[in-house]
Amino acid sequence: MTIDEIIGFMQGLDGVLAVTPAPGDGSPEISWGTRSSPTPLTELCRRRASRSRRS
């Protein structure tokens, strides 16, 4: 699962705001283009995506 797939999945959940920093949005430059995700979040997304496919 790519980070773009994870972001897309998260954006599809009710009540979730997925924020991806970019130039011009007021976020610090060091965060622009940063799309890494900690392993626990990645695994949570995988489990939820897997459950939703089975339903």
DOLO-817192 format. One record per residue: x, y, z of N, C-alpha, C, CB in turn; residue in three letters. Coordinates in Angstrom, 2 decimals. Glycine has a CB too. Layout:
// residues N
<pt><n_px>X</n_px><n_py>Y</n_py><n_pz>Z</n_pz><ca_px>X</ca_px><ca_py>Y</ca_py><ca_pz>Z</ca_pz><c_px>X</c_px><c_py>Y</c_py><c_pz>Z</c_pz><cb_px>X</cb_px><cb_py>Y</cb_py><cb_pz>Z</cb_pz><resn>ALA</resn></pt>
...
// end
This chain:
// residues 55
<pt><n_px>0.85</n_px><n_py>-1.17</n_py><n_pz>0.00</n_pz><ca_px>0.00</ca_px><ca_py>0.00</ca_py><ca_pz>0.00</ca_pz><c_px>0.90</c_px><c_py>1.24</c_py><c_pz>0.00</c_pz><cb_px>-0.97</cb_px><cb_py>0.00</cb_py><cb_pz>1.23</cb_pz><resn>MET</resn></pt>
<pt><n_px>0.65</n_px><n_py>2.13</n_py><n_pz>-0.93</n_pz><ca_px>1.46</ca_px><ca_py>3.34</ca_py><ca_pz>-1.01</ca_pz><c_px>0.92</c_px><c_py>4.42</c_py><c_pz>-0.08</c_pz><cb_px>1.50</cb_px><cb_py>3.87</cb_py><cb_pz>-2.46</cb_pz><resn>THR</resn></pt>
<pt><n_px>1.71</n_px><n_py>5.43</n_py><n_pz>0.17</n_pz><ca_px>1.26</ca_px><ca_py>6.52</ca_py><ca_pz>1.04</ca_pz><c_px>0.08</c_px><c_py>7.24</c_py><c_pz>0.41</c_pz><cb_px>2.41</cb_px><cb_py>7.51</cb_py><cb_pz>1.30</cb_pz><resn>ILE</resn></pt>
<pt><n_px>0.04</n_px><n_py>7.34</n_py><n_pz>-0.92</n_pz><ca_px>-1.10</ca_px><ca_py>7.97</ca_py><ca_pz>-1.59</ca_pz><c_px>-2.37</c_px><c_py>7.15</c_py><c_pz>-1.40</c_pz><cb_px>-0.81</cb_px><cb_py>8.16</cb_py><cb_pz>-3.08</cb_pz><resn>ASP</resn></pt>
<pt><n_px>-2.25</n_px><n_py>5.83</n_py><n_pz>-1.40</n_pz><ca_px>-3.41</ca_px><ca_py>4.97</ca_py><ca_pz>-1.13</ca_pz><c_px>-3.89</c_px><c_py>5.14</c_py><c_pz>0.30</c_pz><cb_px>-3.07</cb_px><cb_py>3.51</cb_py><cb_pz>-1.40</cb_pz><resn>GLU</resn></pt>
<pt><n_px>-2.95</n_px><n_py>5.26</n_py><n_pz>1.23</n_pz><ca_px>-3.31</ca_px><ca_py>5.46</ca_py><ca_pz>2.63</ca_pz><c_px>-4.02</c_px><c_py>6.80</c_py><c_pz>2.81</c_pz><cb_px>-2.05</cb_px><cb_py>5.39</cb_py><cb_pz>3.53</cb_pz><resn>ILE</resn></pt>
<pt><n_px>-3.47</n_px><n_py>7.84</n_py><n_pz>2.21</n_pz><ca_px>-4.10</ca_px><ca_py>9.16</ca_py><ca_pz>2.31</ca_pz><c_px>-5.50</c_px><c_py>9.12</c_py><c_pz>1.71</c_pz><cb_px>-3.24</cb_px><cb_py>10.23</cb_py><cb_pz>1.61</cb_pz><resn>ILE</resn></pt>
<pt><n_px>-5.64</n_px><n_py>8.49</n_py><n_pz>0.55</n_pz><ca_px>-6.96</ca_px><ca_py>8.37</ca_py><ca_pz>-0.07</ca_pz><c_px>-7.94</c_px><c_py>7.61</c_py><c_pz>0.80</c_pz><cb_px>-6.83</cb_px><cb_py>7.68</cb_py><cb_pz>-1.41</cb_pz><resn>GLY</resn></pt>
<pt><n_px>-7.47</n_px><n_py>6.53</n_py><n_pz>1.42</n_pz><ca_px>-8.31</ca_px><ca_py>5.76</ca_py><ca_pz>2.33</ca_pz><c_px>-8.75</c_px><c_py>6.59</c_py><c_pz>3.52</c_pz><cb_px>-7.58</cb_px><cb_py>4.51</cb_py><cb_pz>2.81</cb_pz><resn>PHE</resn></pt>
<pt><n_px>-7.80</n_px><n_py>7.30</n_py><n_pz>4.11</n_pz><ca_px>-8.11</ca_px><ca_py>8.14</ca_py><ca_pz>5.27</ca_pz><c_px>-9.10</c_px><c_py>9.24</c_py><c_pz>4.91</c_pz><cb_px>-6.83</cb_px><cb_py>8.75</cb_py><cb_pz>5.84</cb_pz><resn>MET</resn></pt>
<pt><n_px>-8.96</n_px><n_py>9.83</n_py><n_pz>3.73</n_pz><ca_px>-9.87</ca_px><ca_py>10.88</ca_py><ca_pz>3.30</ca_pz><c_px>-11.29</c_px><c_py>10.35</c_py><c_pz>3.13</c_pz><cb_px>-9.38</cb_px><cb_py>11.50</cb_py><cb_pz>1.99</cb_pz><resn>GLN</resn></pt>
<pt><n_px>-11.43</n_px><n_py>9.06</n_py><n_pz>2.88</n_pz><ca_px>-12.74</ca_px><ca_py>8.45</ca_py><ca_pz>2.70</ca_pz><c_px>-13.46</c_px><c_py>8.14</c_py><c_pz>4.00</c_pz><cb_px>-12.61</cb_px><cb_py>7.21</cb_py><cb_pz>1.91</cb_pz><resn>GLY</resn></pt>
<pt><n_px>-12.78</n_px><n_py>8.26</n_py><n_pz>5.14</n_pz><ca_px>-13.40</ca_px><ca_py>7.97</ca_py><ca_pz>6.42</ca_pz><c_px>-14.16</c_px><c_py>9.19</c_py><c_pz>6.93</c_pz><cb_px>-12.34</cb_px><cb_py>7.53</cb_py><cb_pz>7.45</cb_pz><resn>LEU</resn></pt>
<pt><n_px>-15.36</n_px><n_py>8.96</n_py><n_pz>7.45</n_pz><ca_px>-16.15</ca_px><ca_py>10.06</ca_py><ca_pz>8.02</ca_pz><c_px>-15.43</c_px><c_py>10.67</c_py><c_pz>9.21</c_pz><cb_px>-17.54</cb_px><cb_py>9.57</cb_py><cb_pz>8.44</cb_pz><resn>ASP</resn></pt>
<pt><n_px>-15.40</n_px><n_py>11.98</n_py><n_pz>9.26</n_pz><ca_px>-14.82</ca_px><ca_py>12.69</ca_py><ca_pz>10.39</ca_pz><c_px>-13.31</c_px><c_py>12.78</c_py><c_pz>10.37</c_pz><cb_px>-15.24</cb_px><cb_py>12.05</cb_py><cb_pz>11.63</cb_pz><resn>GLY</resn></pt>
<pt><n_px>-12.67</n_px><n_py>12.39</n_py><n_pz>9.28</n_pz><ca_px>-11.21</ca_px><ca_py>12.43</ca_py><ca_pz>9.20</ca_pz><c_px>-10.78</c_px><c_py>13.52</c_py><c_pz>8.23</c_pz><cb_px>-10.64</cb_px><cb_py>11.06</cb_py><cb_pz>8.75</cb_pz><resn>VAL</resn></pt>
<pt><n_px>-9.85</n_px><n_py>14.32</n_py><n_pz>8.66</n_pz><ca_px>-9.25</ca_px><ca_py>15.34</ca_py><ca_pz>7.80</ca_pz><c_px>-7.80</c_px><c_py>14.93</c_py><c_pz>7.57</c_pz><cb_px>-9.35</cb_px><cb_py>16.77</cb_py><cb_pz>8.44</cb_pz><resn>LEU</resn></pt>
<pt><n_px>-7.47</n_px><n_py>14.57</n_py><n_pz>6.34</n_pz><ca_px>-6.10</ca_px><ca_py>14.20</ca_py><ca_pz>6.01</ca_pz><c_px>-5.38</c_px><c_py>15.45</c_py><c_pz>5.51</c_pz><cb_px>-6.06</cb_px><cb_py>13.06</cb_py><cb_pz>4.93</cb_pz><resn>ALA</resn></pt>
<pt><n_px>-4.35</n_px><n_py>15.84</n_py><n_pz>6.20</n_pz><ca_px>-3.62</ca_px><ca_py>17.06</ca_py><ca_pz>5.87</ca_pz><c_px>-2.27</c_px><c_py>16.68</c_py><c_pz>5.28</c_pz><cb_px>-3.44</cb_px><cb_py>17.98</cb_py><cb_pz>7.12</cb_pz><resn>VAL</resn></pt>
<pt><n_px>-1.98</n_px><n_py>17.18</n_py><n_pz>4.10</n_pz><ca_px>-0.69</ca_px><ca_py>16.96</ca_py><ca_pz>3.47</ca_pz><c_px>-0.06</c_px><c_py>18.32</c_py><c_pz>3.20</c_pz><cb_px>-0.82</cb_px><cb_py>16.11</cb_py><cb_pz>2.15</cb_pz><resn>THR</resn></pt>
<pt><n_px>0.99</n_px><n_py>18.68</n_py><n_pz>3.93</n_pz><ca_px>1.62</ca_px><ca_py>19.99</ca_py><ca_pz>3.80</ca_pz><c_px>2.16</c_px><c_py>20.23</c_py><c_pz>2.40</c_pz><cb_px>2.73</cb_px><cb_py>20.12</cb_py><cb_pz>4.81</cb_pz><resn>PRO</resn></pt>
<pt><n_px>2.06</n_px><n_py>21.49</n_py><n_pz>1.97</n_pz><ca_px>2.56</ca_px><ca_py>21.88</ca_py><ca_pz>0.65</ca_pz><c_px>2.94</c_px><c_py>23.36</c_py><c_pz>0.66</c_pz><cb_px>1.50</cb_px><cb_py>21.60</cb_py><cb_pz>-0.45</cb_pz><resn>ALA</resn></pt>
<pt><n_px>3.78</n_px><n_py>23.77</n_py><n_pz>-0.28</n_pz><ca_px>4.16</ca_px><ca_py>25.18</ca_py><ca_pz>-0.34</ca_pz><c_px>2.92</c_px><c_py>26.08</c_py><c_pz>-0.48</c_pz><cb_px>5.12</cb_px><cb_py>25.42</cb_py><cb_pz>-1.52</cb_pz><resn>PRO</resn></pt>
<pt><n_px>2.94</n_px><n_py>27.18</n_py><n_pz>0.26</n_pz><ca_px>1.86</ca_px><ca_py>28.16</ca_py><ca_pz>0.15</ca_pz><c_px>0.69</c_px><c_py>27.92</c_py><c_pz>1.09</c_pz><cb_px>1.37</cb_px><cb_py>28.19</cb_py><cb_pz>-1.22</cb_pz><resn>GLY</resn></pt>
<pt><n_px>0.72</n_px><n_py>26.84</n_py><n_pz>1.88</n_pz><ca_px>-0.41</ca_px><ca_py>26.59</ca_py><ca_pz>2.77</ca_pz><c_px>-0.14</c_px><c_py>27.01</c_py><c_pz>4.22</c_pz><cb_px>-0.77</cb_px><cb_py>25.12</cb_py><cb_pz>2.74</cb_pz><resn>ASP</resn></pt>
<pt><n_px>0.99</n_px><n_py>27.65</n_py><n_pz>4.46</n_pz><ca_px>1.32</ca_px><ca_py>28.12</ca_py><ca_pz>5.80</ca_pz><c_px>2.11</c_px><c_py>27.12</c_py><c_pz>6.64</c_pz><cb_px>0.07</cb_px><cb_py>28.48</cb_py><cb_pz>6.52</cb_pz><resn>GLY</resn></pt>
<pt><n_px>2.30</n_px><n_py>25.92</n_py><n_pz>6.13</n_pz><ca_px>3.07</ca_px><ca_py>24.93</ca_py><ca_pz>6.87</ca_pz><c_px>4.56</c_px><c_py>25.22</c_py><c_pz>6.71</c_pz><cb_px>2.72</cb_px><cb_py>23.49</cb_py><cb_pz>6.39</cb_pz><resn>SER</resn></pt>
<pt><n_px>5.38</n_px><n_py>24.79</n_py><n_pz>7.67</n_pz><ca_px>6.82</ca_px><ca_py>25.03</ca_py><ca_pz>7.56</ca_pz><c_px>7.43</c_px><c_py>24.29</c_py><c_pz>6.37</c_pz><cb_px>7.53</cb_px><cb_py>24.61</cb_py><cb_pz>8.85</cb_pz><resn>PRO</resn></pt>
<pt><n_px>8.41</n_px><n_py>24.88</n_py><n_pz>5.75</n_pz><ca_px>9.04</ca_px><ca_py>24.31</ca_py><ca_pz>4.56</ca_pz><c_px>9.56</c_px><c_py>22.90</c_py><c_pz>4.79</c_pz><cb_px>10.17</cb_px><cb_py>25.20</cb_py><cb_pz>4.11</cb_pz><resn>GLU</resn></pt>
<pt><n_px>10.02</n_px><n_py>22.63</n_py><n_pz>5.99</n_pz><ca_px>10.59</ca_px><ca_py>21.31</ca_py><ca_pz>6.26</ca_pz><c_px>9.55</c_px><c_py>20.19</c_py><c_pz>6.08</c_pz><cb_px>11.16</cb_px><cb_py>21.26</cb_py><cb_pz>7.68</cb_pz><resn>ILE</resn></pt>
<pt><n_px>8.27</n_px><n_py>20.52</n_py><n_pz>6.18</n_pz><ca_px>7.22</ca_px><ca_py>19.50</ca_py><ca_pz>6.07</ca_pz><c_px>6.69</c_px><c_py>19.31</c_py><c_pz>4.65</c_pz><cb_px>6.08</cb_px><cb_py>19.85</cb_py><cb_pz>6.97</cb_pz><resn>SER</resn></pt>
<pt><n_px>7.05</n_px><n_py>20.18</n_py><n_pz>3.73</n_pz><ca_px>6.53</ca_px><ca_py>20.08</ca_py><ca_pz>2.36</ca_pz><c_px>6.97</c_px><c_py>18.78</c_py><c_pz>1.72</c_pz><cb_px>7.00</cb_px><cb_py>21.27</cb_py><cb_pz>1.51</cb_pz><resn>TRP</resn></pt>
<pt><n_px>6.05</n_px><n_py>18.10</n_py><n_pz>1.14</n_pz><ca_px>6.38</ca_px><ca_py>16.87</ca_py><ca_pz>0.45</ca_pz><c_px>6.61</c_px><c_py>15.69</c_py><c_pz>1.36</c_pz><cb_px>7.58</cb_px><cb_py>17.08</cb_py><cb_pz>-0.37</cb_pz><resn>GLY</resn></pt>
<pt><n_px>6.51</n_px><n_py>15.89</n_py><n_pz>2.66</n_pz><ca_px>6.69</ca_px><ca_py>14.80</ca_py><ca_pz>3.60</ca_pz><c_px>5.45</c_px><c_py>13.93</c_py><c_pz>3.57</c_pz><cb_px>6.98</cb_px><cb_py>15.32</cb_py><cb_pz>5.02</cb_pz><resn>THR</resn></pt>
<pt><n_px>5.65</n_px><n_py>12.69</n_py><n_pz>3.20</n_pz><ca_px>4.51</ca_px><ca_py>11.78</ca_py><ca_pz>3.14</ca_pz><c_px>4.90</c_px><c_py>10.45</c_py><c_pz>3.76</c_pz><cb_px>4.04</cb_px><cb_py>11.58</cb_py><cb_pz>1.69</cb_pz><resn>ARG</resn></pt>
<pt><n_px>5.57</n_px><n_py>10.52</n_py><n_pz>4.89</n_pz><ca_px>5.91</ca_px><ca_py>9.28</ca_py><ca_pz>5.56</ca_pz><c_px>4.87</c_px><c_py>9.01</c_py><c_pz>6.63</c_pz><cb_px>7.35</cb_px><cb_py>9.33</cb_py><cb_pz>6.17</cb_pz><resn>SER</resn></pt>
<pt><n_px>4.70</n_px><n_py>7.77</n_py><n_pz>6.96</n_pz><ca_px>3.69</ca_px><ca_py>7.39</ca_py><ca_pz>7.93</ca_pz><c_px>4.27</c_px><c_py>6.36</c_py><c_pz>8.88</c_pz><cb_px>2.42</cb_px><cb_py>6.83</cb_py><cb_pz>7.22</cb_pz><resn>SER</resn></pt>
<pt><n_px>4.01</n_px><n_py>6.52</n_py><n_pz>10.16</n_pz><ca_px>4.51</ca_px><ca_py>5.52</ca_py><ca_pz>11.10</ca_pz><c_px>3.87</c_px><c_py>4.16</c_py><c_pz>10.84</c_pz><cb_px>4.25</cb_px><cb_py>5.97</cb_py><cb_pz>12.54</cb_pz><resn>PRO</resn></pt>
<pt><n_px>4.59</n_px><n_py>3.12</n_py><n_pz>11.11</n_pz><ca_px>4.11</ca_px><ca_py>1.77</ca_py><ca_pz>10.87</ca_pz><c_px>2.76</c_px><c_py>1.48</c_py><c_pz>11.52</c_pz><cb_px>5.11</cb_px><cb_py>0.78</cb_py><cb_pz>11.36</cb_pz><resn>THR</resn></pt>
<pt><n_px>2.49</n_px><n_py>1.88</n_py><n_pz>12.77</n_pz><ca_px>1.18</ca_px><ca_py>1.57</ca_py><ca_pz>13.35</ca_pz><c_px>0.02</c_px><c_py>2.14</c_py><c_pz>12.53</c_pz><cb_px>1.10</cb_px><cb_py>2.11</cb_py><cb_pz>14.77</cb_pz><resn>PRO</resn></pt>
<pt><n_px>0.16</n_px><n_py>3.34</n_py><n_pz>12.00</n_pz><ca_px>-0.90</ca_px><ca_py>3.93</ca_py><ca_pz>11.18</ca_pz><c_px>-1.05</c_px><c_py>3.16</c_py><c_pz>9.87</c_pz><cb_px>-0.60</cb_px><cb_py>5.41</cb_py><cb_pz>10.89</cb_pz><resn>LEU</resn></pt>
<pt><n_px>0.05</n_px><n_py>2.80</n_py><n_pz>9.27</n_pz><ca_px>0.00</ca_px><ca_py>2.03</ca_py><ca_pz>8.04</ca_pz><c_px>-0.71</c_px><c_py>0.71</c_py><c_pz>8.26</c_pz><cb_px>1.42</cb_px><cb_py>1.78</cb_py><cb_pz>7.50</cb_pz><resn>THR</resn></pt>
<pt><n_px>-0.39</n_px><n_py>0.03</n_py><n_pz>9.33</n_pz><ca_px>-1.02</ca_px><ca_py>-1.25</ca_py><ca_pz>9.63</ca_pz><c_px>-2.50</c_px><c_py>-1.08</c_py><c_pz>9.94</c_pz><cb_px>-0.33</cb_px><cb_py>-1.94</cb_py><cb_pz>10.80</cb_pz><resn>GLU</resn></pt>
<pt><n_px>-2.87</n_px><n_py>-0.03</n_py><n_pz>10.65</n_pz><ca_px>-4.28</ca_px><ca_py>0.24</ca_py><ca_pz>10.94</ca_pz><c_px>-5.05</c_px><c_py>0.44</c_py><c_pz>9.64</c_pz><cb_px>-4.43</cb_px><cb_py>1.48</cb_py><cb_pz>11.85</cb_pz><resn>LEU</resn></pt>
<pt><n_px>-4.50</n_px><n_py>1.22</n_py><n_pz>8.73</n_pz><ca_px>-5.15</ca_px><ca_py>1.46</ca_py><ca_pz>7.44</ca_pz><c_px>-5.29</c_px><c_py>0.17</c_py><c_pz>6.64</c_pz><cb_px>-4.37</cb_px><cb_py>2.50</cb_py><cb_pz>6.64</cb_pz><resn>CYS</resn></pt>
<pt><n_px>-4.27</n_px><n_py>-0.63</n_py><n_pz>6.66</n_pz><ca_px>-4.33</ca_px><ca_py>-1.90</ca_py><ca_pz>5.93</ca_pz><c_px>-5.43</c_px><c_py>-2.80</c_py><c_pz>6.48</c_pz><cb_px>-2.98</cb_px><cb_py>-2.62</cb_py><cb_pz>5.99</cb_pz><resn>ARG</resn></pt>
<pt><n_px>-5.51</n_px><n_py>-2.88</n_py><n_pz>7.82</n_pz><ca_px>-6.53</ca_px><ca_py>-3.74</ca_py><ca_pz>8.43</ca_pz><c_px>-7.93</c_px><c_py>-3.23</c_py><c_pz>8.10</c_pz><cb_px>-6.34</cb_px><cb_py>-3.80</cb_py><cb_pz>9.94</cb_pz><resn>ARG</resn></pt>
<pt><n_px>-8.14</n_px><n_py>-1.92</n_py><n_pz>8.20</n_pz><ca_px>-9.46</ca_px><ca_py>-1.36</ca_py><ca_pz>7.92</ca_pz><c_px>-9.82</c_px><c_py>-1.51</c_py><c_pz>6.44</c_pz><cb_px>-9.51</cb_px><cb_py>0.12</cb_py><cb_pz>8.32</cb_pz><resn>ARG</resn></pt>
<pt><n_px>-8.86</n_px><n_py>-1.31</n_py><n_pz>5.57</n_pz><ca_px>-9.12</ca_px><ca_py>-1.47</ca_py><ca_pz>4.13</ca_pz><c_px>-9.46</c_px><c_py>-2.93</c_py><c_pz>3.83</c_pz><cb_px>-7.90</cb_px><cb_py>-1.01</cb_py><cb_pz>3.29</cb_pz><resn>ALA</resn></pt>
<pt><n_px>-8.76</n_px><n_py>-3.84</n_py><n_pz>4.46</n_pz><ca_px>-9.01</ca_px><ca_py>-5.25</ca_py><ca_pz>4.25</ca_pz><c_px>-10.41</c_px><c_py>-5.62</c_py><c_pz>4.74</c_pz><cb_px>-7.95</cb_px><cb_py>-6.08</cb_py><cb_pz>4.97</cb_pz><resn>SER</resn></pt>
<pt><n_px>-10.81</n_px><n_py>-5.10</n_py><n_pz>5.89</n_pz><ca_px>-12.16</ca_px><ca_py>-5.37</ca_py><ca_pz>6.41</ca_pz><c_px>-13.24</c_px><c_py>-4.82</c_py><c_pz>5.49</c_pz><cb_px>-12.32</cb_px><cb_py>-4.77</cb_py><cb_pz>7.80</cb_pz><resn>ARG</resn></pt>
<pt><n_px>-13.03</n_px><n_py>-3.61</n_py><n_pz>4.97</n_pz><ca_px>-14.05</ca_px><ca_py>-3.00</ca_py><ca_pz>4.13</ca_pz><c_px>-14.18</c_px><c_py>-3.73</c_py><c_pz>2.79</c_pz><cb_px>-13.72</cb_px><cb_py>-1.51</cb_py><cb_pz>3.90</cb_pz><resn>SER</resn></pt>
<pt><n_px>-13.11</n_px><n_py>-4.34</n_py><n_pz>2.30</n_pz><ca_px>-13.18</ca_px><ca_py>-5.11</ca_py><ca_pz>1.06</ca_pz><c_px>-13.94</c_px><c_py>-6.42</c_py><c_pz>1.26</c_pz><cb_px>-11.76</cb_px><cb_py>-5.40</cb_py><cb_pz>0.55</cb_pz><resn>ARG</resn></pt>
<pt><n_px>-13.84</n_px><n_py>-6.98</n_py><n_pz>2.47</n_pz><ca_px>-14.53</ca_px><ca_py>-8.24</ca_py><ca_pz>2.75</ca_pz><c_px>-16.03</c_px><c_py>-8.04</c_py><c_pz>2.92</c_pz><cb_px>-13.95</cb_px><cb_py>-8.89</cb_py><cb_pz>4.00</cb_pz><resn>ARG</resn></pt>
<pt><n_px>-16.45</n_px><n_py>-6.85</n_py><n_pz>3.33</n_pz><ca_px>-17.87</ca_px><ca_py>-6.59</ca_py><ca_pz>3.61</ca_pz><c_px>-18.67</c_px><c_py>-6.45</c_py><c_pz>2.33</c_pz><cb_px>-18.03</cb_px><cb_py>-5.34</cb_py><cb_pz>4.45</cb_pz><resn>SER</resn></pt>
// end
